[in-house]
Amino acid sequence: MLRKLSFTLGAVAVLMGAGLWLSWPSSMATEAEFTLPFAATAQTDDSEPSEVEIVNMVQGDENAPITVVEYASLTCPHCASFHKEVYKDLKTNYIDSGKIRFEFREVYFDKYGIWASMIARCTGPDRYFGVIDLMMRTQSTWARAGDDLAIISELRKIGRLTGLQDDQLQSCLQDADKLRALVAWYKENATRDGIRSTPTFLIDGEVYKNMNYDDFAAVLDEKLAEK
């Protein structure tokens, strides 16, 4: 079963509303004093999008014969299951061996997914996939921690584990230009590629739904044999 994308463009407009979930205080004395980085009642922001470059997060040989793109939400249970059950073997047998170029593209169902995405991207390309793996493996803990404050607190713990300091986390989650750019990037990608559920995969441009490892490997082996 796949998680359906009911996240319409109207809902995305709310994500880009005034305030942009980003009302952090300048002082961060205690955990309880954090203001959540989200304005639940934000109005639509009609300002021009900023020119912020979004880095494509890629693993494997850039010249690999096959390109695989995964569309996934960091709050999607089926995406977490894929990363726990399939991704490890896929990385060992196809990514690390140079057979495929693997790109991960975030899908934003909700505010928690984009909070997590912004923290993961703040760690940089070299640590990004390790953070994504950690977030997927611990999704049932942080994404279901309780209210907004509990969830952001758990995400901050993950950020600290990756080496981010509190001031870096604050700066990351206050980056309104980056948030606008990420939402626009997600909208463009999902619309262009017809993404309707997660996880969804593009294998050399052809759309595939969620698969177990054996089925995924069979598709890759067939395409590799054609090269």
PyMOL commands that place a pseudoatom at each C-alpha (Angstrom):
pseudoatom trace, name=CA, resn=MET, resi=1, chain=A, elem=C, hetatm=0, pos=[0.000, 0.000, 0.000]
pseudoatom trace, name=CA, resn=LEU, resi=2, chain=A, elem=C, hetatm=0, pos=[1.291, 3.427, -0.938]
pseudoatom trace, name=CA, resn=ARG, resi=3, chain=A, elem=C, hetatm=0, pos=[0.758, 6.754, 0.694]
pseudoatom trace, name=CA, resn=LYS, resi=4, chain=A, elem=C, hetatm=0, pos=[-1.307, 8.869, -1.671]
pseudoatom trace, name=CA, resn=LEU, resi=5, chain=A, elem=C, hetatm=0, pos=[-0.392, 12.451, -2.456]
pseudoatom trace, name=CA, resn=SER, resi=6, chain=A, elem=C, hetatm=0, pos=[-3.403, 14.439, -1.365]
pseudoatom trace, name=CA, resn=PHE, resi=7, chain=A, elem=C, hetatm=0, pos=[-1.131, 17.443, -0.913]
pseudoatom trace, name=CA, resn=THR, resi=8, chain=A, elem=C, hetatm=0, pos=[-2.707, 19.773, -3.476]
pseudoatom trace, name=CA, resn=LEU, resi=9, chain=A, elem=C, hetatm=0, pos=[-1.206, 22.980, -4.778]
pseudoatom trace, name=CA, resn=GLY, resi=10, chain=A, elem=C, hetatm=0, pos=[-3.597, 24.851, -2.501]
pseudoatom trace, name=CA, resn=ALA, resi=11, chain=A, elem=C, hetatm=0, pos=[-2.132, 23.050, 0.482]
pseudoatom trace, name=CA, resn=VAL, resi=12, chain=A, elem=C, hetatm=0, pos=[1.348, 23.857, -0.745]
pseudoatom trace, name=CA, resn=ALA, resi=13, chain=A, elem=C, hetatm=0, pos=[0.348, 27.515, -0.811]
pseudoatom trace, name=CA, resn=VAL, resi=14, chain=A, elem=C, hetatm=0, pos=[-0.305, 27.293, 2.920]
pseudoatom trace, name=CA, resn=LEU, resi=15, chain=A, elem=C, hetatm=0, pos=[3.227, 25.958, 3.377]
pseudoatom trace, name=CA, resn=MET, resi=16, chain=A, elem=C, hetatm=0, pos=[4.514, 29.089, 1.674]
pseudoatom trace, name=CA, resn=GLY, resi=17, chain=A, elem=C, hetatm=0, pos=[2.400, 31.390, 3.813]
pseudoatom trace, name=CA, resn=ALA, resi=18, chain=A, elem=C, hetatm=0, pos=[3.555, 34.465, 5.659]
pseudoatom trace, name=CA, resn=GLY, resi=19, chain=A, elem=C, hetatm=0, pos=[5.637, 33.513, 8.633]
pseudoatom trace, name=CA, resn=LEU, resi=20, chain=A, elem=C, hetatm=0, pos=[6.832, 30.313, 6.949]
pseudoatom trace, name=CA, resn=TRP, resi=21, chain=A, elem=C, hetatm=0, pos=[6.840, 28.261, 10.157]
pseudoatom trace, name=CA, resn=LEU, resi=22, chain=A, elem=C, hetatm=0, pos=[9.896, 30.209, 11.246]
pseudoatom trace, name=CA, resn=SER, resi=23, chain=A, elem=C, hetatm=0, pos=[9.263, 32.235, 14.408]
pseudoatom trace, name=CA, resn=TRP, resi=24, chain=A, elem=C, hetatm=0, pos=[12.305, 31.100, 16.411]
pseudoatom trace, name=CA, resn=PRO, resi=25, chain=A, elem=C, hetatm=0, pos=[13.474, 33.309, 19.260]
pseudoatom trace, name=CA, resn=SER, resi=26, chain=A, elem=C, hetatm=0, pos=[16.931, 34.877, 19.174]
pseudoatom trace, name=CA, resn=SER, resi=27, chain=A, elem=C, hetatm=0, pos=[17.729, 33.311, 22.543]
pseudoatom trace, name=CA, resn=MET, resi=28, chain=A, elem=C, hetatm=0, pos=[17.574, 29.544, 23.037]
pseudoatom trace, name=CA, resn=ALA, resi=29, chain=A, elem=C, hetatm=0, pos=[17.881, 29.128, 26.799]
pseudoatom trace, name=CA, resn=THR, resi=30, chain=A, elem=C, hetatm=0, pos=[15.877, 25.948, 27.429]
pseudoatom trace, name=CA, resn=GLU, resi=31, chain=A, elem=C, hetatm=0, pos=[14.008, 23.304, 25.444]
pseudoatom trace, name=CA, resn=ALA, resi=32, chain=A, elem=C, hetatm=0, pos=[10.627, 24.539, 26.681]
pseudoatom trace, name=CA, resn=GLU, resi=33, chain=A, elem=C, hetatm=0, pos=[11.290, 28.081, 25.446]
pseudoatom trace, name=CA, resn=PHE, resi=34, chain=A, elem=C, hetatm=0, pos=[11.542, 27.143, 21.752]
pseudoatom trace, name=CA, resn=THR, resi=35, chain=A, elem=C, hetatm=0, pos=[8.891, 28.669, 19.536]
pseudoatom trace, name=CA, resn=LEU, resi=36, chain=A, elem=C, hetatm=0, pos=[7.751, 26.249, 16.845]
pseudoatom trace, name=CA, resn=PRO, resi=37, chain=A, elem=C, hetatm=0, pos=[9.028, 26.926, 13.328]
pseudoatom trace, name=CA, resn=PHE, resi=38, chain=A, elem=C, hetatm=0, pos=[5.561, 26.855, 11.844]
pseudoatom trace, name=CA, resn=ALA, resi=39, chain=A, elem=C, hetatm=0, pos=[2.671, 29.300, 11.525]
pseudoatom trace, name=CA, resn=ALA, resi=40, chain=A, elem=C, hetatm=0, pos=[-0.367, 27.051, 11.319]
pseudoatom trace, name=CA, resn=THR, resi=41, chain=A, elem=C, hetatm=0, pos=[-2.643, 29.935, 10.379]
pseudoatom trace, name=CA, resn=ALA, resi=42, chain=A, elem=C, hetatm=0, pos=[-0.278, 31.488, 7.840]
pseudoatom trace, name=CA, resn=GLN, resi=43, chain=A, elem=C, hetatm=0, pos=[-1.738, 33.351, 4.902]
pseudoatom trace, name=CA, resn=THR, resi=44, chain=A, elem=C, hetatm=0, pos=[-0.629, 32.773, 1.329]
pseudoatom trace, name=CA, resn=ASP, resi=45, chain=A, elem=C, hetatm=0, pos=[2.606, 34.559, 0.479]
pseudoatom trace, name=CA, resn=ASP, resi=46, chain=A, elem=C, hetatm=0, pos=[2.449, 36.327, -2.893]
pseudoatom trace, name=CA, resn=SER, resi=47, chain=A, elem=C, hetatm=0, pos=[6.051, 37.474, -2.855]
pseudoatom trace, name=CA, resn=GLU, resi=48, chain=A, elem=C, hetatm=0, pos=[8.419, 36.534, -5.661]
pseudoatom trace, name=CA, resn=PRO, resi=49, chain=A, elem=C, hetatm=0, pos=[10.280, 33.228, -5.143]
pseudoatom trace, name=CA, resn=SER, resi=50, chain=A, elem=C, hetatm=0, pos=[13.906, 33.624, -4.180]
pseudoatom trace, name=CA, resn=GLU, resi=51, chain=A, elem=C, hetatm=0, pos=[16.799, 32.469, -6.331]
pseudoatom trace, name=CA, resn=VAL, resi=52, chain=A, elem=C, hetatm=0, pos=[18.094, 29.745, -4.025]
pseudoatom trace, name=CA, resn=GLU, resi=53, chain=A, elem=C, hetatm=0, pos=[19.852, 26.784, -5.581]
pseudoatom trace, name=CA, resn=ILE, resi=54, chain=A, elem=C, hetatm=0, pos=[18.556, 23.403, -4.435]
pseudoatom trace, name=CA, resn=VAL, resi=55, chain=A, elem=C, hetatm=0, pos=[21.270, 20.763, -4.506]
pseudoatom trace, name=CA, resn=ASN, resi=56, chain=A, elem=C, hetatm=0, pos=[20.293, 17.429, -6.038]
pseudoatom trace, name=CA, resn=MET, resi=57, chain=A, elem=C, hetatm=0, pos=[21.241, 14.759, -3.511]
pseudoatom trace, name=CA, resn=VAL, resi=58, chain=A, elem=C, hetatm=0, pos=[22.947, 11.967, -5.413]
pseudoatom trace, name=CA, resn=GLN, resi=59, chain=A, elem=C, hetatm=0, pos=[24.788, 8.761, -4.573]
pseudoatom trace, name=CA, resn=GLY, resi=60, chain=A, elem=C, hetatm=0, pos=[26.844, 6.577, -6.854]
pseudoatom trace, name=CA, resn=ASP, resi=61, chain=A, elem=C, hetatm=0, pos=[28.753, 7.078, -10.067]
pseudoatom trace, name=CA, resn=GLU, resi=62, chain=A, elem=C, hetatm=0, pos=[27.560, 10.106, -12.038]
pseudoatom trace, name=CA, resn=ASN, resi=63, chain=A, elem=C, hetatm=0, pos=[28.331, 8.122, -15.190]
pseudoatom trace, name=CA, resn=ALA, resi=64, chain=A, elem=C, hetatm=0, pos=[26.462, 4.982, -14.133]
pseudoatom trace, name=CA, resn=PRO, resi=65, chain=A, elem=C, hetatm=0, pos=[24.407, 3.407, -16.940]
pseudoatom trace, name=CA, resn=ILE, resi=66, chain=A, elem=C, hetatm=0, pos=[21.130, 3.602, -14.966]
pseudoatom trace, name=CA, resn=THR, resi=67, chain=A, elem=C, hetatm=0, pos=[19.654, 6.522, -13.036]
pseudoatom trace, name=CA, resn=VAL, resi=68, chain=A, elem=C, hetatm=0, pos=[17.171, 5.807, -10.251]
pseudoatom trace, name=CA, resn=VAL, resi=69, chain=A, elem=C, hetatm=0, pos=[15.228, 8.652, -8.643]
pseudoatom trace, name=CA, resn=GLU, resi=70, chain=A, elem=C, hetatm=0, pos=[13.313, 8.027, -5.435]
pseudoatom trace, name=CA, resn=TYR, resi=71, chain=A, elem=C, hetatm=0, pos=[10.440, 10.323, -4.473]
pseudoatom trace, name=CA, resn=ALA, resi=72, chain=A, elem=C, hetatm=0, pos=[9.798, 9.917, -0.754]
pseudoatom trace, name=CA, resn=SER, resi=73, chain=A, elem=C, hetatm=0, pos=[8.388, 11.713, 2.258]
pseudoatom trace, name=CA, resn=LEU, resi=74, chain=A, elem=C, hetatm=0, pos=[10.309, 11.562, 5.502]
pseudoatom trace, name=CA, resn=THR, resi=75, chain=A, elem=C, hetatm=0, pos=[6.987, 11.026, 7.321]
pseudoatom trace, name=CA, resn=CYS, resi=76, chain=A, elem=C, hetatm=0, pos=[5.739, 8.242, 5.013]
pseudoatom trace, name=CA, resn=PRO, resi=77, chain=A, elem=C, hetatm=0, pos=[5.732, 4.810, 6.754]
pseudoatom trace, name=CA, resn=HIS, resi=78, chain=A, elem=C, hetatm=0, pos=[6.029, 2.955, 3.438]
pseudoatom trace, name=CA, resn=CYS, resi=79, chain=A, elem=C, hetatm=0, pos=[9.091, 5.026, 2.572]
pseudoatom trace, name=CA, resn=ALA, resi=80, chain=A, elem=C, hetatm=0, pos=[10.611, 4.142, 5.935]
pseudoatom trace, name=CA, resn=SER, resi=81, chain=A, elem=C, hetatm=0, pos=[9.917, 0.462, 5.281]
pseudoatom trace, name=CA, resn=PHE, resi=82, chain=A, elem=C, hetatm=0, pos=[11.619, 0.692, 1.895]
pseudoatom trace, name=CA, resn=HIS, resi=83, chain=A, elem=C, hetatm=0, pos=[14.726, 2.201, 3.447]
pseudoatom trace, name=CA, resn=LYS, resi=84, chain=A, elem=C, hetatm=0, pos=[14.818, -0.416, 6.182]
pseudoatom trace, name=CA, resn=GLU, resi=85, chain=A, elem=C, hetatm=0, pos=[14.101, -3.433, 3.978]
pseudoatom trace, name=CA, resn=VAL, resi=86, chain=A, elem=C, hetatm=0, pos=[15.328, -2.629, 0.458]
pseudoatom trace, name=CA, resn=TYR, resi=87, chain=A, elem=C, hetatm=0, pos=[17.656, 0.357, 0.356]
pseudoatom trace, name=CA, resn=LYS, resi=88, chain=A, elem=C, hetatm=0, pos=[20.591, -1.258, 2.203]
pseudoatom trace, name=CA, resn=ASP, resi=89, chain=A, elem=C, hetatm=0, pos=[20.912, -4.091, -0.341]
pseudoatom trace, name=CA, resn=LEU, resi=90, chain=A, elem=C, hetatm=0, pos=[20.236, -1.692, -3.214]
pseudoatom trace, name=CA, resn=LYS, resi=91, chain=A, elem=C, hetatm=0, pos=[23.101, 0.501, -2.049]
pseudoatom trace, name=CA, resn=THR, resi=92, chain=A, elem=C, hetatm=0, pos=[25.517, -2.394, -1.613]
pseudoatom trace, name=CA, resn=ASN, resi=93, chain=A, elem=C, hetatm=0, pos=[24.740, -4.211, -4.847]
pseudoatom trace, name=CA, resn=TYR, resi=94, chain=A, elem=C, hetatm=0, pos=[23.903, -1.395, -7.260]
pseudoatom trace, name=CA, resn=ILE, resi=95, chain=A, elem=C, hetatm=0, pos=[24.874, 2.057, -5.962]
pseudoatom trace, name=CA, resn=ASP, resi=96, chain=A, elem=C, hetatm=0, pos=[28.270, 1.325, -4.419]
pseudoatom trace, name=CA, resn=SER, resi=97, chain=A, elem=C, hetatm=0, pos=[29.163, -1.016, -7.288]
pseudoatom trace, name=CA, resn=GLY, resi=98, chain=A, elem=C, hetatm=0, pos=[28.679, 1.775, -9.831]
pseudoatom trace, name=CA, resn=LYS, resi=99, chain=A, elem=C, hetatm=0, pos=[25.723, 0.191, -11.594]
pseudoatom trace, name=CA, resn=ILE, resi=100, chain=A, elem=C, hetatm=0, pos=[23.228, 2.960, -10.801]
pseudoatom trace, name=CA, resn=ARG, resi=101, chain=A, elem=C, hetatm=0, pos=[23.201, 6.645, -10.029]
pseudoatom trace, name=CA, resn=PHE, resi=102, chain=A, elem=C, hetatm=0, pos=[20.706, 7.184, -7.194]
pseudoatom trace, name=CA, resn=GLU, resi=103, chain=A, elem=C, hetatm=0, pos=[18.950, 10.487, -6.504]
pseudoatom trace, name=CA, resn=PHE, resi=104, chain=A, elem=C, hetatm=0, pos=[16.665, 11.177, -3.539]
pseudoatom trace, name=CA, resn=ARG, resi=105, chain=A, elem=C, hetatm=0, pos=[13.923, 13.800, -3.913]
pseudoatom trace, name=CA, resn=GLU, resi=106, chain=A, elem=C, hetatm=0, pos=[11.850, 14.806, -0.917]
pseudoatom trace, name=CA, resn=VAL, resi=107, chain=A, elem=C, hetatm=0, pos=[8.060, 14.993, -1.079]
pseudoatom trace, name=CA, resn=TYR, resi=108, chain=A, elem=C, hetatm=0, pos=[6.332, 17.266, 1.416]
pseudoatom trace, name=CA, resn=PHE, resi=109, chain=A, elem=C, hetatm=0, pos=[3.098, 15.884, 2.843]
pseudoatom trace, name=CA, resn=ASP, resi=110, chain=A, elem=C, hetatm=0, pos=[3.263, 18.003, 5.965]
pseudoatom trace, name=CA, resn=LYS, resi=111, chain=A, elem=C, hetatm=0, pos=[5.244, 20.465, 8.040]
pseudoatom trace, name=CA, resn=TYR, resi=112, chain=A, elem=C, hetatm=0, pos=[7.143, 17.703, 9.837]
pseudoatom trace, name=CA, resn=GLY, resi=113, chain=A, elem=C, hetatm=0, pos=[8.533, 16.358, 6.591]
pseudoatom trace, name=CA, resn=ILE, resi=114, chain=A, elem=C, hetatm=0, pos=[9.902, 19.714, 5.559]
pseudoatom trace, name=CA, resn=TRP, resi=115, chain=A, elem=C, hetatm=0, pos=[11.343, 20.398, 9.024]
pseudoatom trace, name=CA, resn=ALA, resi=116, chain=A, elem=C, hetatm=0, pos=[13.206, 17.100, 8.719]
pseudoatom trace, name=CA, resn=SER, resi=117, chain=A, elem=C, hetatm=0, pos=[14.269, 17.860, 5.166]
pseudoatom trace, name=CA, resn=MET, resi=118, chain=A, elem=C, hetatm=0, pos=[15.699, 21.249, 6.078]
pseudoatom trace, name=CA, resn=ILE, resi=119, chain=A, elem=C, hetatm=0, pos=[17.726, 19.743, 8.921]
pseudoatom trace, name=CA, resn=ALA, resi=120, chain=A, elem=C, hetatm=0, pos=[19.027, 16.914, 6.720]
pseudoatom trace, name=CA, resn=ARG, resi=121, chain=A, elem=C, hetatm=0, pos=[20.054, 19.344, 3.992]
pseudoatom trace, name=CA, resn=CYS, resi=122, chain=A, elem=C, hetatm=0, pos=[21.805, 21.583, 6.490]
pseudoatom trace, name=CA, resn=THR, resi=123, chain=A, elem=C, hetatm=0, pos=[24.247, 18.773, 7.236]
pseudoatom trace, name=CA, resn=GLY, resi=124, chain=A, elem=C, hetatm=0, pos=[25.550, 18.986, 3.655]
pseudoatom trace, name=CA, resn=PRO, resi=125, chain=A, elem=C, hetatm=0, pos=[25.725, 16.493, 0.760]
pseudoatom trace, name=CA, resn=ASP, resi=126, chain=A, elem=C, hetatm=0, pos=[28.416, 14.352, 2.388]
pseudoatom trace, name=CA, resn=ARG, resi=127, chain=A, elem=C, hetatm=0, pos=[26.291, 13.592, 5.461]
pseudoatom trace, name=CA, resn=TYR, resi=128, chain=A, elem=C, hetatm=0, pos=[22.830, 13.947, 3.907]
pseudoatom trace, name=CA, resn=PHE, resi=129, chain=A, elem=C, hetatm=0, pos=[22.163, 10.295, 3.076]
pseudoatom trace, name=CA, resn=GLY, resi=130, chain=A, elem=C, hetatm=0, pos=[23.326, 9.132, 6.479]
pseudoatom trace, name=CA, resn=VAL, resi=131, chain=A, elem=C, hetatm=0, pos=[20.891, 11.578, 8.096]
pseudoatom trace, name=CA, resn=ILE, resi=132, chain=A, elem=C, hetatm=0, pos=[18.060, 10.465, 5.799]
pseudoatom trace, name=CA, resn=ASP, resi=133, chain=A, elem=C, hetatm=0, pos=[18.768, 6.852, 6.749]
pseudoatom trace, name=CA, resn=LEU, resi=134, chain=A, elem=C, hetatm=0, pos=[18.694, 7.757, 10.452]
pseudoatom trace, name=CA, resn=MET, resi=135, chain=A, elem=C, hetatm=0, pos=[15.445, 9.691, 10.051]
pseudoatom trace, name=CA, resn=MET, resi=136, chain=A, elem=C, hetatm=0, pos=[13.826, 6.798, 8.186]
pseudoatom trace, name=CA, resn=ARG, resi=137, chain=A, elem=C, hetatm=0, pos=[14.973, 4.213, 10.744]
pseudoatom trace, name=CA, resn=THR, resi=138, chain=A, elem=C, hetatm=0, pos=[13.717, 6.312, 13.658]
pseudoatom trace, name=CA, resn=GLN, resi=139, chain=A, elem=C, hetatm=0, pos=[10.623, 7.712, 11.963]
pseudoatom trace, name=CA, resn=SER, resi=140, chain=A, elem=C, hetatm=0, pos=[8.223, 5.925, 14.312]
pseudoatom trace, name=CA, resn=THR, resi=141, chain=A, elem=C, hetatm=0, pos=[9.893, 7.733, 17.222]
pseudoatom trace, name=CA, resn=TRP, resi=142, chain=A, elem=C, hetatm=0, pos=[10.293, 11.323, 16.045]
pseudoatom trace, name=CA, resn=ALA, resi=143, chain=A, elem=C, hetatm=0, pos=[7.300, 11.622, 13.690]
pseudoatom trace, name=CA, resn=ARG, resi=144, chain=A, elem=C, hetatm=0, pos=[4.937, 10.290, 16.359]
pseudoatom trace, name=CA, resn=ALA, resi=145, chain=A, elem=C, hetatm=0, pos=[6.482, 11.977, 19.366]
pseudoatom trace, name=CA, resn=GLY, resi=146, chain=A, elem=C, hetatm=0, pos=[3.305, 13.927, 20.124]
pseudoatom trace, name=CA, resn=ASP, resi=147, chain=A, elem=C, hetatm=0, pos=[2.616, 17.596, 19.558]
pseudoatom trace, name=CA, resn=ASP, resi=148, chain=A, elem=C, hetatm=0, pos=[4.613, 19.961, 17.364]
pseudoatom trace, name=CA, resn=LEU, resi=149, chain=A, elem=C, hetatm=0, pos=[7.058, 20.880, 20.117]
pseudoatom trace, name=CA, resn=ALA, resi=150, chain=A, elem=C, hetatm=0, pos=[7.793, 17.228, 20.875]
pseudoatom trace, name=CA, resn=ILE, resi=151, chain=A, elem=C, hetatm=0, pos=[8.437, 16.461, 17.211]
pseudoatom trace, name=CA, resn=ILE, resi=152, chain=A, elem=C, hetatm=0, pos=[10.730, 19.439, 16.628]
pseudoatom trace, name=CA, resn=SER, resi=153, chain=A, elem=C, hetatm=0, pos=[12.595, 18.497, 19.811]
pseudoatom trace, name=CA, resn=GLU, resi=154, chain=A, elem=C, hetatm=0, pos=[13.187, 14.978, 18.491]
pseudoatom trace, name=CA, resn=LEU, resi=155, chain=A, elem=C, hetatm=0, pos=[14.355, 16.349, 15.139]
pseudoatom trace, name=CA, resn=ARG, resi=156, chain=A, elem=C, hetatm=0, pos=[16.756, 18.673, 16.933]
pseudoatom trace, name=CA, resn=LYS, resi=157, chain=A, elem=C, hetatm=0, pos=[18.187, 15.643, 18.736]
pseudoatom trace, name=CA, resn=ILE, resi=158, chain=A, elem=C, hetatm=0, pos=[18.860, 14.029, 15.367]
pseudoatom trace, name=CA, resn=GLY, resi=159, chain=A, elem=C, hetatm=0, pos=[20.473, 17.245, 14.171]
pseudoatom trace, name=CA, resn=ARG, resi=160, chain=A, elem=C, hetatm=0, pos=[22.778, 17.267, 17.176]
pseudoatom trace, name=CA, resn=LEU, resi=161, chain=A, elem=C, hetatm=0, pos=[23.747, 13.628, 16.558]
pseudoatom trace, name=CA, resn=THR, resi=162, chain=A, elem=C, hetatm=0, pos=[24.960, 14.628, 13.102]
pseudoatom trace, name=CA, resn=GLY, resi=163, chain=A, elem=C, hetatm=0, pos=[27.138, 17.382, 14.534]
pseudoatom trace, name=CA, resn=LEU, resi=164, chain=A, elem=C, hetatm=0, pos=[24.892, 20.422, 14.140]
pseudoatom trace, name=CA, resn=GLN, resi=165, chain=A, elem=C, hetatm=0, pos=[24.967, 22.935, 16.972]
pseudoatom trace, name=CA, resn=ASP, resi=166, chain=A, elem=C, hetatm=0, pos=[21.874, 24.699, 18.315]
pseudoatom trace, name=CA, resn=ASP, resi=167, chain=A, elem=C, hetatm=0, pos=[22.746, 27.934, 16.538]
pseudoatom trace, name=CA, resn=GLN, resi=168, chain=A, elem=C, hetatm=0, pos=[23.133, 26.035, 13.256]
pseudoatom trace, name=CA, resn=LEU, resi=169, chain=A, elem=C, hetatm=0, pos=[19.771, 24.337, 13.751]
pseudoatom trace, name=CA, resn=GLN, resi=170, chain=A, elem=C, hetatm=0, pos=[18.172, 27.691, 14.509]
pseudoatom trace, name=CA, resn=SER, resi=171, chain=A, elem=C, hetatm=0, pos=[19.679, 29.263, 11.403]
pseudoatom trace, name=CA, resn=CYS, resi=172, chain=A, elem=C, hetatm=0, pos=[18.665, 26.301, 9.268]
pseudoatom trace, name=CA, resn=LEU, resi=173, chain=A, elem=C, hetatm=0, pos=[15.024, 26.400, 10.324]
pseudoatom trace, name=CA, resn=GLN, resi=174, chain=A, elem=C, hetatm=0, pos=[14.870, 30.192, 9.984]
pseudoatom trace, name=CA, resn=ASP, resi=175, chain=A, elem=C, hetatm=0, pos=[15.929, 30.096, 6.337]
pseudoatom trace, name=CA, resn=ALA, resi=176, chain=A, elem=C, hetatm=0, pos=[12.711, 31.340, 4.717]
pseudoatom trace, name=CA, resn=ASP, resi=177, chain=A, elem=C, hetatm=0, pos=[14.289, 31.651, 1.268]
pseudoatom trace, name=CA, resn=LYS, resi=178, chain=A, elem=C, hetatm=0, pos=[15.435, 28.033, 1.392]
pseudoatom trace, name=CA, resn=LEU, resi=179, chain=A, elem=C, hetatm=0, pos=[11.997, 26.894, 2.501]
pseudoatom trace, name=CA, resn=ARG, resi=180, chain=A, elem=C, hetatm=0, pos=[10.295, 28.703, -0.392]
pseudoatom trace, name=CA, resn=ALA, resi=181, chain=A, elem=C, hetatm=0, pos=[12.794, 27.258, -2.825]
pseudoatom trace, name=CA, resn=LEU, resi=182, chain=A, elem=C, hetatm=0, pos=[12.343, 23.713, -1.502]
pseudoatom trace, name=CA, resn=VAL, resi=183, chain=A, elem=C, hetatm=0, pos=[8.559, 23.877, -1.797]
pseudoatom trace, name=CA, resn=ALA, resi=184, chain=A, elem=C, hetatm=0, pos=[8.794, 25.273, -5.330]
pseudoatom trace, name=CA, resn=TRP, resi=185, chain=A, elem=C, hetatm=0, pos=[11.342, 22.577, -6.235]
pseudoatom trace, name=CA, resn=TYR, resi=186, chain=A, elem=C, hetatm=0, pos=[9.079, 19.859, -4.852]
pseudoatom trace, name=CA, resn=LYS, resi=187, chain=A, elem=C, hetatm=0, pos=[6.039, 21.206, -6.737]
pseudoatom trace, name=CA, resn=GLU, resi=188, chain=A, elem=C, hetatm=0, pos=[7.941, 21.395, -10.013]
pseudoatom trace, name=CA, resn=ASN, resi=189, chain=A, elem=C, hetatm=0, pos=[9.376, 17.893, -9.689]
pseudoatom trace, name=CA, resn=ALA, resi=190, chain=A, elem=C, hetatm=0, pos=[6.157, 16.203, -8.588]
pseudoatom trace, name=CA, resn=THR, resi=191, chain=A, elem=C, hetatm=0, pos=[4.079, 17.914, -11.272]
pseudoatom trace, name=CA, resn=ARG, resi=192, chain=A, elem=C, hetatm=0, pos=[6.535, 17.208, -14.087]
pseudoatom trace, name=CA, resn=ASP, resi=193, chain=A, elem=C, hetatm=0, pos=[6.984, 13.545, -13.180]
pseudoatom trace, name=CA, resn=GLY, resi=194, chain=A, elem=C, hetatm=0, pos=[3.344, 12.879, -12.279]
pseudoatom trace, name=CA, resn=ILE, resi=195, chain=A, elem=C, hetatm=0, pos=[4.066, 11.794, -8.722]
pseudoatom trace, name=CA, resn=ARG, resi=196, chain=A, elem=C, hetatm=0, pos=[0.870, 10.684, -6.983]
pseudoatom trace, name=CA, resn=SER, resi=197, chain=A, elem=C, hetatm=0, pos=[2.108, 8.494, -4.132]
pseudoatom trace, name=CA, resn=THR, resi=198, chain=A, elem=C, hetatm=0, pos=[5.217, 7.633, -2.176]
pseudoatom trace, name=CA, resn=PRO, resi=199, chain=A, elem=C, hetatm=0, pos=[7.525, 5.975, -2.493]
pseudoatom trace, name=CA, resn=THR, resi=200, chain=A, elem=C, hetatm=0, pos=[7.652, 6.295, -6.274]
pseudoatom trace, name=CA, resn=PHE, resi=201, chain=A, elem=C, hetatm=0, pos=[10.708, 5.599, -8.411]
pseudoatom trace, name=CA, resn=LEU, resi=202, chain=A, elem=C, hetatm=0, pos=[11.904, 6.771, -11.794]
pseudoatom trace, name=CA, resn=ILE, resi=203, chain=A, elem=C, hetatm=0, pos=[14.179, 4.158, -13.317]
pseudoatom trace, name=CA, resn=ASP, resi=204, chain=A, elem=C, hetatm=0, pos=[15.726, 5.671, -16.412]
pseudoatom trace, name=CA, resn=GLY, resi=205, chain=A, elem=C, hetatm=0, pos=[12.682, 7.932, -16.601]
pseudoatom trace, name=CA, resn=GLU, resi=206, chain=A, elem=C, hetatm=0, pos=[10.097, 5.155, -16.279]
pseudoatom trace, name=CA, resn=VAL, resi=207, chain=A, elem=C, hetatm=0, pos=[7.741, 5.329, -13.287]
pseudoatom trace, name=CA, resn=TYR, resi=208, chain=A, elem=C, hetatm=0, pos=[7.596, 2.419, -10.824]
pseudoatom trace, name=CA, resn=LYS, resi=209, chain=A, elem=C, hetatm=0, pos=[5.696, 2.047, -7.575]
pseudoatom trace, name=CA, resn=ASN, resi=210, chain=A, elem=C, hetatm=0, pos=[7.036, 0.581, -4.356]
pseudoatom trace, name=CA, resn=MET, resi=211, chain=A, elem=C, hetatm=0, pos=[8.792, -2.784, -4.769]
pseudoatom trace, name=CA, resn=ASN, resi=212, chain=A, elem=C, hetatm=0, pos=[10.534, -5.377, -2.673]
pseudoatom trace, name=CA, resn=TYR, resi=213, chain=A, elem=C, hetatm=0, pos=[14.241, -5.927, -3.244]
pseudoatom trace, name=CA, resn=ASP, resi=214, chain=A, elem=C, hetatm=0, pos=[13.888, -8.931, -5.565]
pseudoatom trace, name=CA, resn=ASP, resi=215, chain=A, elem=C, hetatm=0, pos=[11.484, -7.102, -7.859]
pseudoatom trace, name=CA, resn=PHE, resi=216, chain=A, elem=C, hetatm=0, pos=[13.623, -3.963, -7.826]
pseudoatom trace, name=CA, resn=ALA, resi=217, chain=A, elem=C, hetatm=0, pos=[16.748, -5.951, -8.657]
pseudoatom trace, name=CA, resn=ALA, resi=218, chain=A, elem=C, hetatm=0, pos=[14.944, -7.751, -11.486]
pseudoatom trace, name=CA, resn=VAL, resi=219, chain=A, elem=C, hetatm=0, pos=[13.975, -4.421, -13.091]
pseudoatom trace, name=CA, resn=LEU, resi=220, chain=A, elem=C, hetatm=0, pos=[17.505, -3.063, -12.733]
pseudoatom trace, name=CA, resn=ASP, resi=221, chain=A, elem=C, hetatm=0, pos=[19.131, -6.244, -14.087]
pseudoatom trace, name=CA, resn=GLU, resi=222, chain=A, elem=C, hetatm=0, pos=[16.839, -6.212, -17.122]
pseudoatom trace, name=CA, resn=LYS, resi=223, chain=A, elem=C, hetatm=0, pos=[17.645, -2.579, -17.867]
pseudoatom trace, name=CA, resn=LEU, resi=224, chain=A, elem=C, hetatm=0, pos=[21.370, -3.127, -17.311]
pseudoatom trace, name=CA, resn=ALA, resi=225, chain=A, elem=C, hetatm=0, pos=[21.296, -6.050, -19.734]
pseudoatom trace, name=CA, resn=GLU, resi=226, chain=A, elem=C, hetatm=0, pos=[19.849, -3.734, -22.375]
pseudoatom trace, name=CA, resn=LYS, resi=227, chain=A, elem=C, hetatm=0, pos=[22.690, -1.227, -22.055]
for i in range(1, 227): cmd.bond("trace and resi %d" % i, "trace and resi %d" % (i + 1))
show_as sticks, trace
zoom trace
